[in-house]
């Protein structure tokens, strides 16, 4: 009798699974390609080079969150009929893959689609910076770039090295070269940045570096300059170095600097231990806020 009950239970489970498989509709596959960043609609508010690293997307169907996906991706949907799709560009906040965040300064991609079983729908999402976004930009294209040097003998140079020059670099980028003799560099932006407290603020940087570089924020007030070291851009191996982009959140530092009248972005580098040389290349530095 006990064996019979076990067999009956197994048969019931098998039947239930079979029924679920038969009753479950075939999915619609939503195929989403990588993001494309378009130029601003305001010619009087240039956004600089259109570099981005919107590696991920928050995907909504009829205002219901389907999930957060690294692009490109292919998502199964067990739905049918007319649907509204919203795709939000997401970044790795402070360069950390575990902290994916919708980037607040660019537009959502919206479209309407018709879902049918076994269909593959391909979406090519585009976005652009929202109207009203404010920028401070250093792209090293002008004769006098807005980077100040600290007490170090090392100088930041405006270069156009064809070995690593890319289309998004324009004609020039900034380079700091370190060696065992000249092994430190410290710099800050020369512009007095008046930044809003209690609001989203980001620092965008394109970088190509074989040496660590620490970014920070200087808060200037009548009491002097307050230093706030922030996020480190990690060195890459000489054989693997390539251009990367990072989004660094500044909201907390700026908001907590209650006495600061204006701000500067700071950079500090020391030759990595055990190395005889290090090369730091940076470009398309943007401070972005509303």
C-alpha positions in Angstrom: 0.0 0.0 0.0 2.9 2.4 0.9 4.5 1.7 -2.5 1.2 2.3 -4.3 0.8 5.7 -2.6 4.4 6.8 -3.6 3.7 5.8 -7.2 0.4 7.7 -7.1 2.1 10.8 -5.8 4.8 10.6 -8.4 2.2 10.2 -11.1 0.3 13.2 -9.8 3.4 15.4 -9.8 4.3 14.3 -13.4 0.8 15.1 -14.6 0.8 18.5 -12.9 4.2 19.4 -14.5 2.9 18.2 -17.9 -0.2 20.3 -17.6 1.8 23.4 -16.6 4.0 22.9 -19.7 1.0 22.5 -22.0 -0.9 25.5 -20.5 2.1 27.8 -20.4 2.1 30.0 -23.5 5.1 30.3 -25.7 7.1 33.4 -24.8 7.7 36.5 -26.8 11.4 37.4 -26.9 12.3 41.0 -26.4 15.8 41.5 -27.8 17.4 44.8 -26.7 20.6 46.1 -28.3 23.2 48.4 -26.7 22.4 52.0 -26.1 23.1 54.9 -28.5 23.6 58.3 -27.1 22.3 61.1 -29.3 23.2 64.8 -29.2 21.3 67.4 -27.2 18.3 69.2 -28.7 19.7 72.5 -27.4 22.5 73.9 -29.5 23.2 76.5 -26.9 24.0 73.9 -24.3 26.7 71.7 -25.8 27.1 68.3 -24.1 30.6 67.5 -25.3 31.7 64.2 -26.8 29.0 61.6 -26.8 30.9 59.0 -24.9 28.9 56.8 -22.5 28.9 53.5 -20.6 25.2 52.8 -20.2 26.0 49.1 -19.8 22.6 48.1 -18.3 18.9 48.9 -18.6 15.9 48.9 -16.3 13.1 47.4 -18.4 9.4 48.1 -17.7 6.3 46.7 -19.6 3.1 48.5 -18.9 4.8 50.2 -15.9 5.8 46.9 -14.3 9.4 46.3 -13.7 10.6 43.2 -15.7 14.2 43.5 -14.4 17.6 45.1 -14.8 19.6 43.6 -17.6 23.1 44.0 -19.1 22.9 44.9 -22.7 22.6 43.5 -25.2 20.1 41.0 -23.9 17.2 38.8 -24.9 14.2 38.7 -22.4 11.3 36.1 -22.5 7.9 37.7 -21.9 4.8 35.6 -21.1 2.5 38.3 -22.3 0.4 39.1 -25.3 -1.3 42.1 -26.9 -0.4 45.8 -27.1 2.1 46.9 -24.5 4.0 50.0 -23.6 7.7 49.5 -23.0 10.0 51.8 -21.1 13.8 51.3 -21.0 15.9 53.4 -18.6 19.7 53.8 -19.1 21.7 52.5 -16.1 25.3 53.0 -15.0 27.6 51.3 -12.6 27.4 53.9 -9.8 31.0 54.8 -8.9 32.2 52.1 -11.2 30.8 49.3 -9.0 28.9 46.6 -10.9 26.8 45.7 -7.9 25.3 49.2 -7.7 23.4 49.6 -11.0 21.5 52.9 -11.0 19.3 54.7 -13.5 21.3 57.6 -14.7 19.2 60.7 -13.8 20.4 63.0 -16.6 19.3 61.1 -19.7 15.9 60.4 -21.2 14.0 57.1 -20.9 13.4 55.2 -24.2 9.7 54.6 -24.7 7.9 52.6 -27.4 4.6 50.6 -28.0 4.7 47.1 -29.3 2.4 44.2 -30.1 3.3 40.9 -28.5 2.5 37.6 -30.2 3.6 34.1 -29.3 7.0 32.9 -30.5 7.8 36.4 -31.8 11.2 38.1 -31.5 11.0 41.9 -31.2 14.2 43.8 -31.5 14.6 47.2 -29.9 17.5 49.6 -30.5 17.2 52.1 -27.6 18.5 55.6 -27.9 18.7 58.3 -25.4 20.1 61.9 -24.9 20.8 64.3 -22.1 17.6 65.9 -20.7 16.8 69.5 -21.4 18.0 71.7 -18.6 21.1 69.6 -17.6 24.1 71.7 -16.8 27.7 70.8 -17.7 31.2 71.8 -16.8 33.5 70.2 -19.5 37.2 69.7 -19.9 38.0 67.9 -23.2 41.6 69.2 -23.7 40.7 70.7 -27.1 41.3 74.4 -26.3 44.8 76.0 -26.0 44.5 76.4 -22.3 42.8 73.5 -20.6 41.1 73.9 -17.2 43.3 71.6 -15.1 45.6 73.2 -12.4 48.8 71.6 -11.2 49.8 71.0 -7.6 53.2 71.3 -6.2 54.6 68.3 -8.1 57.2 68.8 -10.8 55.1 66.6 -13.0 52.9 68.5 -15.5 49.7 67.3 -17.2 50.2 67.5 -21.0 47.8 67.9 -23.8 48.7 65.1 -26.3 47.4 63.4 -29.4 49.2 60.1 -29.2 48.0 58.2 -32.3 48.6 54.9 -30.6 45.6 55.3 -28.3 43.8 58.3 -29.9 40.1 57.4 -30.6 37.4 59.3 -32.4 35.8 60.3 -29.0 39.0 62.0 -28.0 38.7 64.7 -30.6 42.2 65.9 -31.3 43.7 65.8 -27.8 43.5 64.3 -24.4 45.4 64.9 -21.1 48.4 62.8 -20.0 50.3 62.5 -16.8 53.6 60.5 -17.0 55.1 59.2 -13.7 58.5 57.7 -13.1 60.8 56.8 -10.2 62.1 60.4 -10.0 58.9 62.3 -10.8 56.6 60.0 -9.0 53.6 62.2 -7.8 51.1 64.5 -9.4 48.3 66.5 -7.9 45.9 68.7 -9.8 42.5 70.4 -9.7 40.1 72.1 -11.9 40.6 75.9 -12.2 36.9 76.7 -12.6 35.0 77.7 -9.5 32.1 75.2 -9.6 28.9 76.3 -7.9 27.1 73.1 -7.4 23.6 72.5 -6.0 23.3 70.8 -2.6 20.8 68.0 -2.1 20.6 67.1 -5.8 22.1 64.6 -8.1 25.6 65.5 -9.3 27.9 63.3 -11.3 31.5 63.4 -12.5 32.1 61.6 -15.8 35.6 60.7 -16.9 37.1 58.7 -19.8 40.3 57.2 -18.7 43.1 55.0 -20.0 45.7 54.4 -17.2 48.4 52.0 -16.1 48.6 53.8 -12.7 46.0 54.4 -10.0 44.4 57.9 -9.9 42.3 59.2 -7.0 39.5 61.6 -7.7 38.2 64.0 -5.1 36.3 67.2 -4.4 37.7 70.4 -2.9 35.2 72.6 -1.0 36.3 76.2 -0.8 35.0 78.6 1.9 36.1 81.6 3.9 37.7 79.1 6.3 40.0 77.6 3.6 39.9 74.5 1.4 38.4 71.2 2.6 39.7 68.1 0.8 37.4 65.1 0.1 39.2 62.2 -1.6 36.6 60.1 -3.3 36.8 57.3 -6.0 40.0 55.7 -7.3 40.4 54.9 -10.9 42.3 51.6 -10.8 45.4 50.9 -12.9 45.2 48.5 -15.8 47.9 46.1 -17.0 50.2 47.5 -19.8 49.2 44.7 -22.1 45.4 45.1 -21.5 44.9 48.9 -21.0 42.0 50.4 -22.9 39.7 53.4 -22.6 37.0 53.1 -20.0 34.3 55.5 -18.7 33.2 55.9 -15.1 30.3 57.8 -13.5 31.2 59.1 -10.0 28.4 60.3 -7.7 29.2 63.7 -6.0 25.8 64.3 -4.3 26.8 63.2 -0.8 30.2 65.1 -0.7 28.7 68.3 -2.0 25.6 68.2 0.3 27.7 67.6 3.4 30.0 70.5 2.5 27.7 73.0 4.1 30.2 75.8 4.4 31.6 75.5 0.8 30.9 78.4 -1.5 32.3 76.7 -4.5 34.0 73.4 -5.5 36.9 72.1 -7.6 37.5 68.5 -8.8 40.8 67.2 -7.6 43.1 64.5 -8.9 46.0 62.8 -7.1 48.5 60.1 -8.3 51.5 58.4 -6.8 53.6 56.0 -8.8 52.3 52.5 -8.0 54.5 50.5 -5.7 56.9 48.3 -7.6 56.5 50.1 -10.9 59.2 52.2 -12.7 56.7 54.2 -14.7 53.0 54.9 -15.0 50.9 56.6 -17.6 47.6 58.2 -16.9 45.4 59.4 -19.8 42.1 61.2 -19.2 39.6 63.0 -21.4 36.0 64.2 -21.6 35.8 65.2 -17.9 32.2 66.4 -17.2 30.5 67.6 -14.1 26.8 67.1 -14.7 23.8 68.4 -12.7 20.5 70.1 -13.0 
